[in-house]
Amino acid sequence: MDGHTVLDRLQALKGRFTEIEEMLARTEIATDHERVQVLAKELATLESTVALFDQYSAVSQQLDETTTILHESHEADIKAMAQEEMESLEERKENLEEQLRLALLPKDHNDDKDVIVEIRAGTGGEEAALFAGDLYRMYARYALVKGWDVDVIDSSPTGIGGFKEVVFEVKGKGAFSRLKHESGGHRVQRVPTTETQGRIHTSAATVAVLPAVEEVEVDVDPNDLRIDIFHAGGHGGQNVQKVATAVRIVHIPTGLVAICQDERSQLKNKQRAMGVLRARILAQEINRQHEEMAATRKSQVGTGDRSEKVRTYNFPQNRVTDHRIGMTSHNLERILLGELDEFIDGLTTQEQARLLEEG
């Protein structure tokens, strides 16, 4: 482990872990459900790191004992056994050190949150809308594999299976940590079904991934809102509701707009639209902060800006390339079926490497 500073941090975390355990055992705290919830959440965030540190401490002690045996023993077979044990323990210690370094990296407090994903067709007309539909289904399948729930909040479908825009929520532990790097410009190269001469077209769609925001995290003044109620339009113009339940909320100071019309209840639509609006307000503030920091710090993974080209899906070559990490897969069909972990793991590793370098 590098120096006393890291060990001191780990000792402090272990001390805090023990302190919380003792606090939760006290009667006066155990009956305070709100306090218990806060402490239990903090305990859960510390648990894995403390467990790793306990393993590291045990291995370090074993290594010291084995080293002593190696230096003090005069029997060849015992020295040989000690040498072999030492090599195994040193390898385990190095592995645990690496895991602890990663565990001590700054945590994104949004990582465990649900997400709101916005996909919009870009250049390419109907083909771009079809590609936006492909991306929506790709993320929906990925969420299904992870055991997460997907709820469409708002959509503008086209007649042949595409979307001009689709906004949906993905609910599941760690959803933001896995999907946050998907933000940006996605590009497709293929022969459209409407192309009669077999020419390859390039179309695009933009993806934005926003952490779902609790009401307490973003304080929105009701006086800053304009709320419109209108009739929801069904997919493809069908099933238009007779009662006005669709909700459009405009945040006047920023001009941000959120619409929800997929629920049959006006109240539910309003609640979900407010959720989207809060997420967009927070995202706008975060983007402003990032722009202020951009002059002094650049992320190797990418800014997540929707104008940034992040990935290309090339159908003729059965190829998907992530331009931020230079990773290419020749298994396009499987990726569109939701097998995204290869890219997501690569982006996560790149982010961790950057944080280690900066730390």
C-alpha positions in Angstrom: 0.0 0.0 0.0 1.3 3.4 -0.9 2.4 5.2 2.3 0.7 5.8 5.6 -2.0 8.1 4.1 -4.0 5.3 2.5 -3.6 3.1 5.5 -4.8 5.9 7.7 -7.8 6.4 5.5 -8.6 2.7 5.7 -8.2 2.6 9.5 -10.5 5.6 9.7 -13.2 3.9 7.6 -12.9 0.7 9.7 -13.3 2.8 12.8 -16.4 4.5 11.5 -17.8 1.1 10.4 -17.4 -0.2 14.0 -18.8 3.0 15.4 -22.0 2.7 13.3 -22.4 -0.9 14.3 -22.2 0.0 17.9 -24.7 2.9 17.4 -27.2 0.7 15.7 -27.1 -1.6 18.7 -28.2 1.2 21.1 -31.9 1.1 22.1 -32.4 4.9 21.7 -31.1 4.8 18.1 -32.8 1.5 17.1 -36.2 3.1 17.8 -35.4 6.2 15.6 -36.3 4.7 12.2 -35.1 7.7 10.3 -31.7 7.7 12.0 -31.4 3.9 11.5 -32.1 4.3 7.8 -29.4 6.9 7.4 -26.8 4.9 9.4 -27.7 1.6 7.7 -27.1 3.3 4.3 -23.7 4.6 5.4 -22.8 1.2 6.8 -23.7 -0.5 3.5 -21.4 1.9 1.6 -18.5 1.1 3.9 -19.0 -2.7 4.2 -17.2 -3.9 1.1 -14.2 -1.7 1.6 -13.8 -2.7 5.3 -14.1 -6.3 4.3 -11.3 -5.9 1.7 -9.2 -4.1 4.4 -9.7 -6.9 6.8 -8.5 -9.4 4.2 -5.5 -7.2 3.4 -4.6 -6.9 7.1 -4.8 -10.7 7.6 -2.7 -11.4 4.5 -0.1 -8.8 5.6 0.1 -10.4 9.0 0.5 -13.9 7.4 3.2 -12.5 5.1 5.1 -11.1 8.1 4.9 -14.4 9.9 6.0 -16.4 6.8 8.9 -14.0 6.2 10.1 -14.6 9.8 9.9 -18.3 9.4 11.9 -18.1 6.1 14.7 -16.1 7.7 14.9 -18.0 11.0 14.4 -21.6 9.9 17.5 -23.7 9.2 15.5 -26.6 7.6 15.6 -26.7 3.8 12.1 -28.2 3.4 10.5 -25.6 5.8 12.3 -22.8 4.0 11.1 -24.1 0.6 7.5 -24.2 1.9 7.8 -20.7 3.4 9.2 -19.4 0.1 6.3 -20.8 -1.8 3.8 -19.5 0.7 5.4 -16.1 0.6 5.0 -15.8 -3.2 1.4 -16.8 -3.0 0.7 -14.2 -0.2 2.6 -11.4 -2.0 0.4 -12.0 -5.1 -2.8 -11.9 -3.0 -1.6 -8.8 -1.2 -1.0 -7.0 -4.5 -4.4 -8.0 -5.8 -6.1 -6.7 -2.6 -4.1 -3.5 -2.8 -5.4 -2.9 -6.3 -9.0 -3.6 -5.2 -8.6 -1.2 -2.3 -7.2 1.6 -4.5 -10.4 1.3 -6.7 -12.6 1.2 -3.6 -11.1 4.5 -2.3 -11.7 6.3 -5.6 -14.2 9.2 -5.4 -17.7 7.9 -5.6 -20.3 9.4 -8.0 -23.2 10.0 -5.6 -25.6 9.4 -8.5 -24.2 5.9 -9.3 -26.9 3.9 -7.5 -29.8 6.0 -8.8 -32.4 5.2 -11.4 -32.0 7.0 -14.7 -34.0 8.9 -17.3 -32.8 8.2 -20.8 -33.7 10.6 -23.7 -33.1 9.4 -27.3 -33.7 11.8 -30.2 -33.4 11.2 -33.9 -30.8 13.4 -35.5 -29.7 13.8 -39.1 -31.0 11.2 -41.5 -34.8 11.6 -41.5 -36.9 8.4 -41.2 -33.7 6.3 -41.0 -32.5 8.3 -38.0 -35.9 7.7 -36.4 -35.6 3.9 -37.0 -32.1 4.0 -35.5 -33.5 5.9 -32.4 -35.9 3.0 -32.1 -33.1 0.5 -32.3 -31.2 2.3 -29.5 -34.3 2.3 -27.3 -34.8 -1.4 -27.8 -31.1 -2.1 -27.1 -31.2 -0.3 -23.8 -34.6 -1.9 -22.9 -33.1 -5.3 -23.5 -30.0 -4.5 -21.5 -32.2 -3.4 -18.6 -34.2 -6.6 -18.9 -31.0 -8.7 -18.5 -30.1 -6.7 -15.4 -33.5 -7.2 -13.9 -34.4 -3.5 -14.1 -37.7 -2.0 -15.0 -38.3 0.3 -18.0 -41.1 2.8 -18.2 -41.8 5.0 -21.2 -42.5 8.6 -20.1 -43.0 10.3 -23.5 -42.5 9.3 -27.1 -43.1 10.5 -30.6 -43.3 7.3 -32.7 -43.1 7.2 -36.5 -45.3 5.0 -38.6 -42.7 2.2 -39.3 -41.2 1.5 -35.8 -39.0 4.4 -35.2 -39.0 7.4 -32.8 -38.5 11.0 -33.4 -38.0 11.1 -29.6 -38.4 8.7 -26.8 -38.0 9.4 -23.1 -38.0 6.5 -20.6 -37.0 5.7 -17.0 -34.9 2.8 -16.0 -35.3 1.7 -12.4 -32.8 -0.5 -10.8 -29.8 -0.4 -8.4 -26.7 0.9 -10.1 -28.6 1.9 -13.3 -26.8 5.3 -13.6 -23.4 3.8 -12.9 -23.8 1.4 -15.8 -25.5 3.7 -18.3 -24.0 7.2 -17.6 -21.4 6.9 -20.3 -24.0 6.2 -23.0 -24.7 10.0 -23.3 -23.6 11.5 -26.7 -24.0 11.1 -30.4 -24.5 7.6 -31.8 -24.1 7.1 -35.5 -25.3 4.3 -37.8 -24.1 3.3 -41.2 -26.3 1.0 -43.2 -28.5 0.6 -46.3 -32.0 2.0 -45.4 -35.0 -0.1 -46.3 -36.2 2.8 -48.4 -32.9 2.9 -50.4 -33.5 1.4 -53.9 -29.9 1.6 -55.2 -28.2 -0.1 -52.2 -26.3 2.9 -51.1 -25.0 3.1 -47.5 -26.4 6.0 -45.5 -25.1 7.6 -42.3 -27.7 8.6 -39.8 -27.5 9.7 -36.2 -29.3 9.9 -32.9 -28.4 11.6 -29.6 -28.7 10.0 -26.2 -28.8 11.7 -22.8 -28.7 9.8 -19.6 -29.8 11.8 -16.5 -29.9 10.6 -12.9 -33.4 10.4 -11.5 -33.7 13.2 -8.9 -35.5 13.3 -5.6 -37.8 16.2 -4.9 -35.5 17.4 -2.1 -32.5 17.5 -4.3 -33.8 20.2 -6.7 -36.0 22.9 -5.2 -38.4 24.1 -7.9 -40.6 27.1 -7.1 -44.2 26.4 -8.2 -44.4 30.0 -9.3 -41.7 29.3 -11.9 -43.8 26.6 -13.6 -46.4 26.8 -16.4 -48.5 23.6 -16.5 -50.6 22.7 -19.6 -53.1 19.9 -19.8 -54.0 18.4 -23.1 -55.3 15.3 -24.8 -52.8 12.5 -25.2 -52.2 11.2 -28.7 -52.0 7.4 -29.1 -49.3 5.6 -30.9 -49.8 6.0 -34.6 -52.8 8.3 -34.0 -54.9 5.6 -32.4 -56.4 5.3 -28.9 -56.6 9.1 -28.4 -58.1 9.6 -25.0 -61.3 11.5 -24.6 -60.2 13.0 -21.2 -57.3 15.5 -21.1 -54.6 13.7 -19.1 -51.4 14.6 -20.8 -49.2 17.1 -19.0 -46.7 19.6 -20.3 -44.6 21.5 -17.7 -42.5 24.5 -18.6 -39.8 25.8 -16.2 -40.0 29.5 -17.1 -36.5 30.6 -15.8 -34.6 28.0 -17.9 -37.1 27.3 -20.7 -36.9 23.6 -20.0 -39.9 21.5 -20.9 -41.1 18.1 -19.8 -44.0 16.2 -21.2 -45.7 13.0 -20.0 -48.7 11.4 -21.6 -48.2 7.7 -21.2 -50.2 7.3 -18.0 -54.0 7.4 -18.0 -54.0 9.5 -14.8 -53.4 13.2 -15.1 -51.8 13.2 -11.6 -49.4 10.4 -12.5 -48.4 12.2 -15.7 -47.8 15.4 -13.7 -45.7 13.5 -11.2 -43.6 11.8 -13.8 -43.2 15.0 -15.9 -42.0 16.8 -12.7 -39.4 14.0 -12.2 -38.1 14.5 -15.8 -38.0 18.3 -15.3 -36.1 18.1 -12.0 -33.5 15.8 -13.7 -33.1 18.2 -16.6 -32.7 21.2 -14.3 -30.0 19.3 -12.3 -28.3 18.2 -15.5 -28.2 21.7 -16.8 -26.6 22.9 -13.6 -24.0 20.1 -13.8 -23.2 20.9 -17.4 -22.6 24.5 -16.4 -20.2 23.4 -13.7 -18.4 21.1 -16.2 -18.0 23.9 -18.7 -16.4 26.0 -16.0 -14.0 23.2 -15.2 -13.2 22.3 -18.8 -10.3 24.8 -19.2 -8.4 23.0 -16.4 -9.5 19.4 -16.7 -10.6 17.1 -19.5 -12.0 13.6 -19.2 -10.5 10.9 -21.3 -13.8 9.0 -21.2 -15.6 12.0 -22.7 -17.8 14.8 -21.4 -21.1 13.0 -22.1 -22.2 16.0 -24.2 -24.9 15.1 -26.6 -22.9 16.7 -29.5 -20.0 14.4 -28.9 -19.7 11.3 -31.2 -19.3 8.4 -28.9 -20.1 5.2 -31.0 -20.6 4.1 -34.6 -22.8 1.1 -35.6 -21.6 -0.2 -39.0 -24.0 -2.8 -40.4 -22.1 -3.7 -43.6 -19.0 -4.6 -41.6 -20.9 -6.0 -38.6 -18.9 -3.6 -36.5 -19.5 -1.4 -33.5 -16.8 1.1 -32.4 -16.6 3.2 -29.3 -14.5 6.2 -30.3 -13.7 7.3 -26.7 -11.8 4.2 -25.8 -10.9 2.9 -29.3 -12.8 -0.4 -28.7 -14.3 -2.3 -31.6 -16.6 -5.3 -31.6 -17.6 -7.4 -34.7 -20.8 -8.6 -33.1 -23.3 -5.8 -33.9 -26.4 -8.0 -33.7 -25.7 -9.2 -30.2 -24.9 -5.6 -29.1 -28.3 -4.4 -30.4 -29.8 -7.2 -28.4 -28.5 -5.6 -25.3 -25.1 -7.2 -24.8 -23.4 -3.9 -23.8 -21.2 -4.9 -20.9 -18.0 -5.1 -23.0 -18.2 -1.4 -23.8 -19.6 -0.4 -20.4 -16.8 -2.3 -18.6 -14.2 -0.7 -20.9 -15.5 2.8 -20.2 -15.7 2.2 -16.5 -12.1 0.9 -16.5 -11.0 4.0 -18.4 -12.7 6.3 -15.9 -11.1 4.4 -13.0 -7.6 4.8 -14.6 -8.2 8.5 -15.0 -9.3 8.9 -11.4 -6.3 6.9 -10.2 -4.0 9.1 -12.2 -5.6 12.3 -10.9 -5.7 11.0 -7.3 
